[in-house]
Amino acid sequence: MEQREVSVNLFDMVLCFSRALDLLHPCISDHHLQVANIAAQLGEVIGLSFEEQQDLLIAGALHDVGAVSVAARLALLDYSLATYSDGAGKAPENIHKHGFEGWLLLRDFAPFARAAAIIRYHHVRWDNGRGATFAGETVPLSGHILHLADRIAVLPRSGENILDQRDQIVRSVRALAGTAFQPELIVAFEALAAKESFWFDLAYPHKEMLLRRRASKRQVALGVDELQDLAAVFGRIIDFRSPFTATHSSGVAATAGALAALLGMSEQEQKLMRVAGHLHDLGKLAVPPEILDKPGPLSPAELNIVRSHTYHTYRILETVPCLETINVWASFHHERLDGHGYPFQPDEIPLGSRIVAVADVFTALNEDRPYRQGMLRSEVLDVLARGVTDRALDGDVVAAVVGNFEQLECVRLFSQGAGRGTRAPAGRGAPLTTP
């Protein structure tokens, strides 16, 4: 049956992924939305255009996308969340690396290109004017605004009345004028700080509402093709979490789309299936990299953490109107036909979810992981066959894999880089022929 047209609001997707980023660290709930709100207000005070303010909103909401990997996560997020004061300790040497990596991850999606340039420089200090350029490039004013907003956002202490903290926060920020922050931006901050509403906004628990009001004039709709492009960006960010899953989501997306075609789904549904594949592991941002990269068996406690990822995927995606079908396809990929999967154990598992489940297993088995090499074709087929026997996987979907293994493996490898002149994943599948 032909899937109806999908039109998703760009800012809804930004907020969706911002929520996912807040899973990275136990202490950053609402941090990205807080930064987005402060940055947009600063931009308004200094007279940026509405479009420039919207770019700041996007940049603030996504500014730590480059900090999702294990190398960046602990040092950078712990540092970023510490109270900021001049001389409080040397920043990690790679403090700018996650800004650069965030720029790389976002720059190729046209609606994010300007926001990506802002994110690239969001830890550049003003340094008495020397921060106007960095590594030979001009730092945009919005980059300095985002830097200031990021620092302001971590200063309020939870559990204390925000107005009781106002004077101390203003003094702390003012003391860094000319060193950490551009002086003109401190003037703008002080104008905001004179209003009690600014401080109440910092403490307000429903920050999404504040941001939606600021973004209400820019309702950018994404059709299915644009949604595919955006989902691919988010998939790359999810996969950036671990070197062992560096292209996993793209492999699942391509395999799921190819399986959908083999099973008679429409072209529109094939595209939506690829979106679901890119987003299926969104909730893994809540799983620490040391668990994802563990070379041995997981403990029961670690397994319970991993089992939460599909729940997080579902809850994050359910907030975006028009993604209901994609959400079910993506989030139910660990449900089983015998009812013993996780996390929801639904009475019915739709075909799209069954396809993503098989695509996920097929892709994972062919990839190298910390505890094993990619499997041989015969080993992959044995595992899939056991999944059907145990009523974990759909027999018709697995049959499509068995009958088209070489074609699906070509699709997977191409999507994961082997077809574009980059190094192929190190799995040991059988030699392939062109479909």
C-alpha positions as CSV (number, residue, x, y, z in Angstrom):
1,M,0.0,0.0,0.0
2,E,1.3,3.4,-1.0
3,Q,2.6,5.4,2.1
4,R,1.1,8.9,2.2
5,E,3.3,11.9,1.6
6,V,5.4,13.0,4.6
7,S,6.2,16.6,5.4
8,V,8.2,17.2,8.6
9,N,9.1,20.6,10.0
10,L,12.8,21.2,10.1
11,F,12.8,22.8,13.5
12,D,10.8,19.8,15.0
13,M,13.7,17.6,13.8
14,V,16.3,20.0,15.3
15,L,14.5,19.8,18.7
16,C,14.2,16.0,18.4
17,F,17.9,15.6,17.9
18,S,18.7,18.2,20.6
19,R,16.9,16.0,23.0
20,A,18.9,13.0,21.9
21,L,22.2,15.0,22.5
22,D,21.1,15.6,26.1
23,L,21.3,11.8,26.6
24,L,25.1,12.1,26.3
25,H,25.8,13.2,29.9
26,P,23.8,12.8,33.1
27,C,24.2,16.5,33.9
28,I,23.2,18.2,30.6
29,S,19.4,17.8,30.5
30,D,18.1,20.8,28.5
31,H,21.6,22.2,28.1
32,H,21.4,22.5,24.3
33,L,18.0,24.1,24.4
34,Q,19.2,26.5,27.1
35,V,22.2,27.5,24.9
36,A,20.0,28.0,21.9
37,N,17.6,30.2,23.8
38,I,20.4,32.4,25.2
39,A,22.2,32.7,21.9
40,A,19.1,33.7,20.0
41,Q,18.3,36.4,22.6
42,L,21.8,37.8,22.4
43,G,21.5,37.8,18.6
44,E,18.3,39.8,18.9
45,V,19.8,42.4,21.2
46,I,22.8,43.1,19.0
47,G,20.5,43.4,15.9
48,L,21.1,40.2,14.0
49,S,18.5,39.5,11.3
50,F,15.7,37.0,11.9
51,E,17.5,34.4,9.7
52,E,20.7,34.8,11.6
53,Q,18.9,34.3,14.8
54,Q,17.4,31.1,13.5
55,D,20.9,29.9,12.5
56,L,21.9,30.6,16.1
57,L,18.9,28.6,17.4
58,I,20.0,25.6,15.3
59,A,23.6,26.0,16.2
60,G,22.8,26.2,19.9
61,A,20.5,23.2,19.8
62,L,23.2,21.0,18.1
63,H,26.4,22.6,19.2
64,D,27.9,19.5,20.9
65,V,27.2,17.0,18.0
66,G,31.0,16.6,17.6
67,A,31.3,15.5,21.3
68,V,29.5,12.2,20.9
69,S,32.6,10.1,20.4
70,V,34.4,8.4,23.3
71,A,37.5,10.5,22.7
72,A,35.6,13.8,23.2
73,R,32.8,12.8,25.6
74,L,34.3,12.6,29.1
75,A,37.0,15.3,29.0
76,L,35.1,17.8,26.9
77,L,31.6,17.5,28.4
78,D,33.0,17.4,32.0
79,Y,35.0,20.5,31.2
80,S,32.2,22.3,29.5
81,L,29.9,21.7,32.4
82,A,32.3,23.0,35.0
83,T,31.8,26.5,36.4
84,Y,33.7,28.8,34.0
85,S,36.1,31.3,35.6
86,D,39.3,32.9,34.3
87,G,42.3,30.8,35.2
88,A,40.1,27.9,36.5
89,G,42.3,25.4,34.7
90,K,43.6,24.6,31.3
91,A,41.0,23.5,28.8
92,P,41.6,20.1,27.2
93,E,43.9,20.4,24.2
94,N,41.2,19.1,21.9
95,I,38.6,21.6,23.1
96,H,38.2,22.9,19.5
97,K,38.2,19.4,17.9
98,H,34.5,18.7,18.6
99,G,33.5,22.1,17.1
100,F,35.4,21.2,14.0
101,E,33.9,17.7,13.9
102,G,30.5,19.1,14.4
103,W,31.0,21.4,11.4
104,L,32.1,18.4,9.3
105,L,29.1,16.4,10.4
106,L,26.5,19.1,9.6
107,R,27.9,21.3,6.8
108,D,26.7,19.2,3.8
109,F,23.0,19.5,4.7
110,A,22.1,22.9,3.2
111,P,19.7,24.1,5.9
112,F,22.5,23.5,8.5
113,A,25.4,24.9,6.6
114,R,25.5,28.3,8.3
115,A,24.8,26.8,11.7
116,A,27.7,24.4,11.1
117,A,30.1,27.3,10.6
118,I,28.9,28.8,13.9
119,I,29.5,25.5,15.7
120,R,33.0,25.2,14.3
121,Y,34.2,28.1,16.4
122,H,32.1,28.0,19.5
123,H,35.0,27.5,21.9
124,V,37.2,30.3,20.5
125,R,38.0,32.9,23.1
126,W,38.1,36.6,22.2
127,D,41.6,37.0,23.6
128,N,41.7,40.8,23.3
129,G,40.8,40.7,19.6
130,R,43.1,37.8,18.6
131,G,40.0,35.5,18.5
132,A,38.6,37.4,15.5
133,T,40.5,34.8,13.5
134,F,41.2,31.1,14.2
135,A,43.5,28.8,12.3
136,G,43.7,31.5,9.6
137,E,39.9,31.7,9.2
138,T,37.6,34.6,10.2
139,V,35.4,33.6,13.2
140,P,31.8,34.7,12.6
141,L,30.3,37.0,15.2
142,S,27.7,34.3,15.8
143,G,30.5,31.9,16.8
144,H,31.4,34.3,19.7
145,I,27.8,34.6,20.6
146,L,27.4,30.9,20.9
147,H,30.6,30.7,23.0
148,L,29.2,33.2,25.4
149,A,25.8,31.5,25.5
150,D,27.4,28.1,26.2
151,R,29.3,29.5,29.1
152,I,26.3,31.4,30.6
153,A,24.2,28.3,30.4
154,V,26.4,26.3,32.8
155,L,26.6,28.9,35.5
156,P,23.2,28.7,37.2
157,R,23.2,26.2,40.1
158,S,20.2,23.9,40.4
159,G,18.2,24.0,43.5
160,E,18.8,27.7,44.2
161,N,16.5,30.6,43.2
162,I,17.8,32.0,39.9
163,L,17.4,35.7,41.0
164,D,19.6,35.0,44.0
165,Q,22.3,34.0,41.6
166,R,21.9,36.8,39.1
167,D,24.5,39.3,40.4
168,Q,27.2,36.7,40.9
169,I,26.7,35.3,37.3
170,V,26.8,38.8,35.8
171,R,30.0,39.6,37.7
172,S,31.6,36.3,36.6
173,V,30.8,37.0,33.0
174,R,31.8,40.7,33.1
175,A,35.2,39.7,34.5
176,L,35.9,37.9,31.3
177,A,35.2,40.7,28.9
178,G,38.1,41.1,26.5
179,T,39.7,37.8,27.5
180,A,37.1,35.1,27.0
181,F,34.4,37.1,25.5
182,Q,34.0,40.0,23.0
183,P,33.3,43.1,25.0
184,E,30.4,44.2,22.9
185,L,28.6,41.0,23.6
186,I,29.0,41.5,27.4
187,V,27.1,44.8,26.9
188,A,24.4,42.9,25.2
189,F,24.3,40.3,27.9
190,E,24.0,43.0,30.6
191,A,21.1,44.5,28.8
192,L,19.4,41.1,28.9
193,A,20.4,40.5,32.5
194,A,18.6,43.7,33.6
195,K,15.3,41.9,32.8
196,E,14.0,39.5,35.3
197,S,12.2,37.6,32.5
198,F,15.6,36.6,31.1
199,W,16.5,34.8,34.4
200,F,13.1,33.2,34.7
201,D,13.5,31.9,31.2
202,L,16.8,30.3,32.3
203,A,14.9,28.4,35.1
204,Y,11.8,27.7,33.1
205,P,11.3,23.9,32.7
206,H,9.6,24.1,29.3
207,K,12.3,25.5,27.1
208,E,11.0,23.9,23.9
209,M,8.0,26.2,24.1
210,L,10.3,29.3,24.3
211,L,12.2,28.1,21.3
212,R,9.1,27.2,19.3
213,R,7.8,30.7,19.8
214,R,11.1,32.1,18.4
215,A,11.1,29.8,15.5
216,S,7.4,30.1,14.6
217,K,8.0,32.3,11.6
218,R,10.2,29.8,10.0
219,Q,8.2,26.7,9.2
220,V,10.5,24.9,6.8
221,A,8.9,21.7,5.6
222,L,10.9,18.7,4.6
223,G,9.6,16.3,2.0
224,V,10.7,12.7,2.0
225,D,13.9,13.4,0.0
226,E,15.0,16.2,2.3
227,L,14.1,14.0,5.3
228,Q,16.3,11.2,3.9
229,D,19.2,13.7,3.7
230,L,18.6,14.9,7.2
231,A,18.2,11.4,8.6
232,A,21.5,10.5,6.9
233,V,23.2,13.4,8.8
234,F,21.8,12.2,12.1
235,G,22.8,8.6,11.3
236,R,26.4,9.7,10.8
237,I,26.3,11.5,14.1
238,I,24.9,8.4,15.8
239,D,27.6,6.2,14.2
240,F,30.3,8.7,15.2
241,R,29.7,7.4,18.8
242,S,31.9,4.3,18.3
243,P,34.7,3.4,15.8
244,F,33.2,-0.1,15.6
245,T,29.8,1.2,14.3
246,A,31.2,4.1,12.2
247,T,28.9,3.4,9.2
248,H,26.4,1.0,10.8
249,S,23.3,3.2,10.4
250,S,24.1,3.9,6.7
251,G,24.4,0.1,6.1
252,V,21.1,-0.6,7.9
253,A,19.4,2.2,5.9
254,A,20.6,1.0,2.6
255,T,19.9,-2.7,3.3
256,A,16.4,-1.9,4.6
257,G,15.6,0.2,1.5
258,A,16.8,-2.6,-0.7
259,L,14.8,-5.2,1.2
260,A,11.7,-3.0,1.0
261,A,12.1,-3.0,-2.8
262,L,12.5,-6.7,-3.0
263,L,9.4,-7.2,-0.9
264,G,7.2,-5.0,-3.1
265,M,7.1,-1.8,-1.2
266,S,6.5,1.4,-3.1
267,E,9.3,3.8,-3.9
268,Q,8.0,6.2,-1.3
269,E,8.0,3.5,1.3
270,Q,11.5,2.5,0.4
271,K,12.7,6.0,1.1
272,L,10.9,6.1,4.4
273,M,12.5,2.7,5.2
274,R,15.9,4.3,4.6
275,V,15.0,7.1,7.0
276,A,14.0,4.5,9.7
277,G,17.3,2.7,9.1
278,H,19.3,5.9,9.6
279,L,17.4,6.7,12.9
280,H,17.0,3.2,14.4
281,D,19.9,3.6,16.8
282,L,19.2,7.2,17.9
283,G,18.7,6.1,21.5
284,K,22.3,4.7,21.6
285,L,23.5,8.2,22.4
286,A,22.3,7.2,25.9
287,V,24.7,4.2,26.0
288,P,28.2,5.0,27.2
289,P,30.9,4.3,24.6
290,E,32.8,2.0,27.0
291,I,29.8,-0.3,26.8
292,L,29.5,0.0,23.0
293,D,33.2,-0.7,22.6
294,K,33.6,-3.4,25.2
295,P,35.7,-6.3,23.8
296,G,34.1,-9.0,26.0
297,P,30.6,-10.1,27.0
298,L,28.4,-7.5,28.6
299,S,27.3,-7.9,32.2
300,P,23.5,-8.1,33.0
301,A,23.6,-4.4,34.1
302,E,25.3,-3.4,30.9
303,L,22.8,-5.3,28.8
304,N,20.0,-3.5,30.6
305,I,21.5,-0.2,29.6
306,V,21.8,-1.3,26.0
307,R,18.2,-2.5,26.0
308,S,17.1,1.0,26.8
309,H,18.3,2.4,23.5
310,T,15.2,1.5,21.5
311,Y,12.9,3.0,24.2
312,H,14.9,6.3,23.9
313,T,14.6,6.2,20.1
314,Y,10.8,5.8,20.4
315,R,10.3,8.5,23.0
316,I,12.5,11.0,21.1
317,L,10.9,10.4,17.7
318,E,7.3,10.3,18.9
319,T,7.5,14.1,19.6
320,V,7.8,14.8,15.8
321,P,4.5,15.0,14.0
322,C,4.2,12.9,10.9
323,L,7.0,10.5,11.9
324,E,4.6,8.0,13.5
325,T,5.2,5.2,11.0
326,I,8.9,5.8,10.7
327,N,9.1,5.8,14.5
328,V,7.5,2.3,14.8
329,W,9.7,0.9,12.0
330,A,12.9,2.3,13.6
331,S,12.1,1.7,17.3
332,F,10.7,-1.9,17.1
333,H,13.8,-3.4,15.5
334,H,14.6,-5.5,18.6
335,E,11.0,-6.8,19.0
336,R,10.6,-10.5,18.3
337,L,7.8,-12.4,16.7
338,D,7.5,-14.7,19.7
339,G,6.7,-11.6,21.9
340,H,10.0,-11.8,23.9
341,G,11.8,-8.8,22.4
342,Y,12.2,-5.3,23.8
343,P,11.1,-2.7,24.9
344,F,7.4,-2.8,24.2
345,Q,6.5,-6.4,23.2
346,P,3.6,-5.2,20.9
347,D,0.9,-7.6,19.8
348,E,1.6,-6.8,16.1
349,I,5.0,-6.0,14.5
350,P,4.6,-4.2,11.1
351,L,6.5,-5.3,8.1
352,G,8.7,-2.2,8.2
353,S,9.9,-3.0,11.7
354,R,10.6,-6.6,10.6
355,I,12.6,-5.4,7.7
356,V,14.7,-3.0,9.9
357,A,15.3,-5.9,12.3
358,V,16.7,-8.1,9.6
359,A,18.7,-5.3,8.0
360,D,20.2,-4.5,11.5
361,V,21.2,-8.1,12.1
362,F,22.5,-8.6,8.5
363,T,24.6,-5.4,8.7
364,A,26.0,-6.1,12.2
365,L,27.0,-9.6,11.4
366,N,29.0,-8.5,8.4
367,E,30.8,-5.7,10.4
368,D,33.9,-6.1,12.6
369,R,33.0,-5.6,16.2
370,P,35.3,-5.4,19.4
371,Y,34.6,-9.0,20.2
372,R,34.8,-10.6,16.7
373,Q,35.5,-10.1,13.0
374,G,32.8,-9.7,10.4
375,M,31.3,-13.1,9.7
376,L,31.5,-15.3,6.5
377,R,28.4,-15.5,4.3
378,S,27.7,-19.0,5.6
379,E,27.9,-17.8,9.2
380,V,25.6,-14.9,8.5
381,L,23.0,-17.1,6.9
382,D,23.2,-19.6,9.8
383,V,22.5,-16.8,12.3
384,L,19.6,-15.5,10.3
385,A,18.1,-19.0,9.9
386,R,18.3,-19.5,13.6
387,G,16.5,-16.2,14.1
388,V,13.6,-17.5,12.0
389,T,13.5,-20.8,13.8
390,D,13.5,-19.1,17.2
391,R,10.7,-16.7,15.9
392,A,12.9,-13.7,16.4
393,L,13.0,-12.7,12.8
394,D,10.5,-12.7,9.9
395,G,11.0,-15.7,7.6
396,D,9.9,-13.9,4.4
397,V,12.3,-11.1,5.0
398,V,15.1,-13.5,5.7
399,A,14.2,-15.4,2.6
400,A,14.7,-12.2,0.6
401,V,18.2,-12.0,2.1
402,V,19.0,-15.6,1.2
403,G,17.9,-15.2,-2.4
404,N,19.6,-11.8,-2.9
405,F,22.7,-12.0,-0.6
406,E,25.2,-10.7,-3.1
407,Q,23.0,-7.8,-4.2
408,L,22.3,-6.8,-0.6
409,E,26.0,-7.1,0.3
410,C,26.9,-4.8,-2.6
411,V,24.3,-2.2,-1.5
412,R,25.6,-2.4,2.1
413,L,29.2,-2.1,1.2
414,F,28.6,0.8,-1.2
415,S,26.6,2.7,1.5
416,Q,29.3,2.2,4.0
417,G,32.1,3.6,1.8
418,A,33.4,0.8,-0.3
419,G,31.8,2.2,-3.4
420,R,33.2,5.7,-3.0
421,G,36.9,5.2,-3.0
422,T,37.2,4.9,0.8
423,R,38.2,1.9,2.8
424,A,35.6,-0.8,3.0
425,P,34.5,-2.3,6.3
426,A,36.7,-5.1,7.3
427,G,34.1,-7.9,7.3
428,R,35.0,-11.2,5.6
429,G,32.0,-11.7,3.4
430,A,32.2,-13.8,0.2
431,P,33.4,-12.1,-3.0
432,L,30.7,-10.0,-4.6
433,T,29.3,-9.6,-8.0
434,T,27.5,-6.5,-9.3
435,P,23.7,-6.8,-9.1
